[in-house]
């Protein structure tokens, strides 16, 4: 069963570009993980300091293995700490298992 993870992040005023840079660095590491099907970084329409980061995984095991691996890498841990410094409040993270798919993406 596919798994979807997301994070909704909001930067402090004036830190938008620093946050998007850190998000892209994080996603560069995520893209290297086995089992990742798709990843997205989106900026909220009308709110330039709000971002959605989403990833689709082959299954929950692949997603969990990737997070364990990344949490042990010094660069990824440093990136996360830097990201926390430019955030306005706590990020909202979520993990979901896909129950159904309305349209299967072409591969």
Phi, psi and omega in degrees: 000130179296153177237144177237132174240152176212158172221134174249120186235143177231127181276157170296155178303133180085357182251014185302313184289326175296318181293315182296325176297315179293322177297316180296323177297317178299314182293331175299321177288320180296322182300337182276354186276136176298142176095350177286126178265314182209152174218145183224142170234124182227145176256136183295133177295124179085355178225086187294352180254009178247136184226148172243129175240123183227146176220146179245129185243153177306320180196171182296324180298318179295318179296314181294319179298319179296317181293322176296314180299312182294324181294338179269355180268125183304321180295319179292320178295319178296317179300316180297317179296319177296321179298317181298331181290332183258002180276147173263101183081188181275142175288160176252114181249150177210151176230131182225147172259134185285124178271324179204161180232128181279331178211129180276123179294147176287145183250000000 
